[in-house]
Amino acid sequence: MNTRLQVEHPVTEAITGLDLVEWQLRVARGEPLPLRQEQVRLDGHAIEVRLYAEDAYAGFLPQTGRIEVWRPASGPGVRIDHGMKDGLAISPFYDPMIAKVIASGATREEARRRLIKALRDTLVLGPTTNRHFLIRLLEHPEFAGGKATTAFLGKHSFAPPELDETYWTTAASLLWHHSAARFPAALQGWRNSNPEPTPFRLAVGDKERSLHVMDAGAPSVPHVIDGDDVVVDFDGLTVRFQDRTYRPPASAAAGSDGKLRAPMDGRIVAIKVAAGDKVVRGQTLVVLEAMKIQHQLKAVLDAKVESIAVQEGQQVANRTVLVTMAGDAAAR
């Protein structure tokens, strides 16, 4: 018998009107249950989702980092259970769940629509979250029709949305205005010749774009500036743009420089290779544990291991170099 409350207990509470936490405390101090099973009445429907700091479009990879902005939704039939506030960090030591978002209604369809709106109205800026993925899942015709099963994700692929020109220009404009705000108003955009566009080089993951921005007013979108990055919310899709304008050009592909880096904060639980070993593309080199999940970190090219910079049991930060390798020629 599992005597603890499950993560989904708010769904039961929403359709019964009962406070299960109160019941649990009363039973713990010896009081009897206030109702028999046949006295419990079910009224309406409720659906719950778990809002996670994870990249649903990259194998549900857990994310770490500081929550810069947290604005949970409210409204009829909406309940959000959380302990979050601006400035709190998602660490690698615990489950990356940010909140439970629950919506109830007289019908399943009403609950579904309320849940979609609650997710759209919730603003969370910082690490990548699964909010956009959850909205797409709830809007999928098969889920909307009540036909989804545990095989749903295996049947349907949810590719990351393409970032069109509007996304990139919005981010560049926000960075332009942030930079301009650091100078006196009389000097913003000043030149001793005709005005010219300001160049920017932005990146999202391994995608990079060069843009030119003229002053046309700051875009009105939720966003936050985080160091050299700007994190922008596009109707549920939160995108982190890196400003690489003054950085050296990035290598063509992640890991193609021969360095295996940690994709997140975590603990090294296993090192599968040693210096001098020849490895092939797709071979597991290191196992990293983060948020109760073990991640197999693999080689992206045929290579020879030159050095290993970490030890088993060591805690490492995101982007730490773990293994350095020489390229294809050394592996042959």
N, C-alpha and C positions, 0 to 999 in steps of 0.2 A: 504494500500500500504506500503510495507516494503522498506524504502528509503536507508537502509544501504547496504554496500557491504557484500556479504556472504563470508564465509571462502573459498569457492570454486571458487572465481572470477578469480584466475590465470588460471583455465582451459579455461574459456571463452576468456581470454586475449591471451592464447597460440594459439587458433584456429581462432581468428579474427585479431590478430596483433594490437589490440586496447589497450590503457592504460586506464582502467576504473577509476583508482584513479585520473588521470589527468582530465578525463571527469567530475567526481564528483566535483572536485575543481572548474572547469570552470563554471559548472552549478550553484554552490553555490554563485558565484560572478555575476550571472545574465546572463551569456553567453548562447546562444542556443546550443542544441546538434549539433555536427558537421555532423552527418549522420542521415538519416531516417532509419527505421527498414529494409526496403527492400534494402538498400544499404550495409547492413552488410554482408560480405562474410565469409563463414566458410571454413576453409582449414585444412584438416588432423584431427587427433584425439589427445586427451590429457586425462591423468588420474592423479588424485591427491590422496595422502594418508596423514594422519595426524600422524606424529611421536610423540608418547606420552610417558611420564614417567608413565608407568603402567605395571602391570603384567597380560598380556593377558591370561596366563595359570592358573591364580588364580582369576577368576571372574572379570578380568580387574580392579584389585585393584590399585588405584592411588599410586604412589611412590613419596617420597620426598628425598632430598639429594643434594649433590654438584656434578655438572658436572665436572669431572676431566679432560676429554679429549673430545674435539668437533672438528671433521674434516668433514665438509659437502662435499659431492661429487660434481663433475662438469662433463661437457661433453655435446655432441650434444643433444639438445632437453631437457636438464635437468635444472630445476629451483628449488632452495630451498629458501623459505621465512623463515627467522628466525631472532632472536635478541640474539642469544646464543654466548657464548665464554667460554673458559676454566675458571673454578672457580665460575661461576654463580650457584646459588642454585635454585632448584625446591622447592618452599615453599608450605605449605598446604593452602595458602590463595587465590590461583589463579588456573585457568585451567592448567593441567599438560602438555599441548601441548608444545613440544620442537621446532618443525618446521613443515612446510608444504613442502612435497616433490612432485614435479610435473614433469612429463615427457610427451613429445609430439612427434609425428611422423607422417609420411604420412598415416599410417594405425594404427588401434587399436593394432594390434600385435606388431608393432614396438614400440609404446608408452609403451605397457606392458613390453616388454623386457628391454627397457631403464629404466623403473621405478625399475624393479628388480635389475638391475645393480647399479643404483644410491643408492638403499638401502644397497646393499652389500658393496659398496664403501664408504658409510658414516660410520664414526667411532664415537660412543658416549659411553664413559665409565663413570660410576657413578651409578645412580639409574637404576633399571631394566626398560627396555623400551619394546615397542611392535614391534620393528624392525624385529625380527625373525618371529613373527606371521604374519606380513604384507607380508614378502617374501613368506611364505608358502601359504597364501591366494591368492596372485597373481599368484603363480605357480600351483594352484589347477586346474585340467582339466575343471571343470565346469565354473570357472571364465575365464580361458583362452579361452574357447569356447563361451564366451559371453552369457552364460545361467544363470548367478547368479542373484538372486532376493533378496528382503528384507528378504526372509525366509532362505537365504543361511546359516547363522550361526546356525540357529535352526536345520537344516538338517545335518550339518557336525560338528563333534567334533574335536577339535585341542588339543590333549593331549600334555603335555610338553614332549620334547624329553628325552629319557633315557641318562643319563650321563655314558658312558662306561669308561673303565679303562684309556683310553688315556686322557680324560678330567681331571681326578683326578691326574694322575701322572704329567701332564703338570703343573697344579696348584702347586703341591708340589715342583716340580723342580724350578719353578719361585720363590717361597718363600725361597727355599734353597739358591739360588743364591743371592737373596736380602739380606738375613741374612749374607752370606759369604762376601758380598761386604762391610760390616760394619767393617771388621777386616783387619789387614795388610795382603797383599798377601802371605807373607811367612808363615803365620799362618793358612791360610784357609785350613780346612780339616786336620790339623796336629794331629797326634796321636803318642803315644810312642809304639804302637803296629800296627798290620795290620789294614788297613782302614776298617771301618764298616759302613753300611747304617745309615743314620740319620732318626729317626722316626718322623712322622707327623700324627696328627689327624685333619682332615678337615671336614667341614660341609657345606652343601648347604641346607638351610631351615631346615627341620627336618631329613635330611639324613646325616649320618656321616660315614666316612671311615678312617681306619688306613693304613698308607703307610710307606714305607722305601725308601729313596732316596740316590743314589750314585752320585757323580759328573760326569756328562756326557755332560756338555755344556748346556747353557741356551736355552730353546725352543724359536723359533722365531715366536711369536704370539703377536698381540696387547694386552697390559695389563697395569694395573696401580696398585700400591700398595697403599691401603687406610687403614692406621693403621695396625690392625691385619688381614685385609682382602686382598685378591688379586682378582681383577676384570679382567676377561679374555674374549676376543672376539674370538669365534669359528665360523668363517664364518657366521656372522650375529647373532649368539646366544651368548648373553653376560651373563656370569655366575659369581656370586659373591661367592667366597669360603672363609669361616671363618677359621682362624687358631686357633684350640682349643687344640693344643698340650699340653699346660700347664694349661688348665682350668679343673675344675671338670667335670665329665661326665654329659651330658645333660639328662634331664628327658625323659622318653620314648616317650611322645607325648606333643605337645604344649598345655598348659593349664592343663595337668594332674597333675601338682604340686599344683593345686587349685587356681592359680592366673590368672585372666583375664587381659591381657595386650593390650595396644593400638597397632594395626597393622601398624599405621602410625601417623605422626603429625596431629593434628586436634582439634576440639572443641567439648566438651561434650554438646549435646543438650537435652538429656533425660536420666534419670536413672530409670529403670523399676523395680528395686527391692530395698529392705531395709535389713539391718542387721537382721539376724534371720530367713529370708525367706528360705523356701525349694524350690529348683529349679530343673528342669529336663533337661536332655541333649537336646540341640536345642532351649532352651528357650532364648529369647532376654533379655539381662541384661542391656546393655548400647547402646545408639545410638550416634555414633560419626560422626561429619560432617567434611569433608575434600574435598577441591576443588569442592565445590558446590554439593557434593553428600553425602547423609546420609547413613551410614553403620550400619547395625544391628549386634552387637557383641553378640554372643550367648555362652551359657554354653556348654562345651564339655563333661560334665559328670553330673550325678545326684549328688546334693550336697546341703549343707546348707551354706547360706551367713554368713560369719563371720564379715566382715567389708567392707566398701566402702571408697576408698581413694580419691575420686574426688567429685566435685560438678558440677551441671549443669551450663553451661556457661564458664567453665574452659578450657583453652587451655592446651593441653598435648603434650608431645613429644612421638615419636615412642618408643615402649616397656615399657612405663610407666604402672605400676601396677594400675589397676582401681578397681578391686573387688577381695577380697580374700575369698575363700570358703574351707570348710571341705569336704572330699570325700564322697563316696557312703554311707558308714555306718551311717554318721551323718544325711543323708537325709531320712533314713528309720524310 
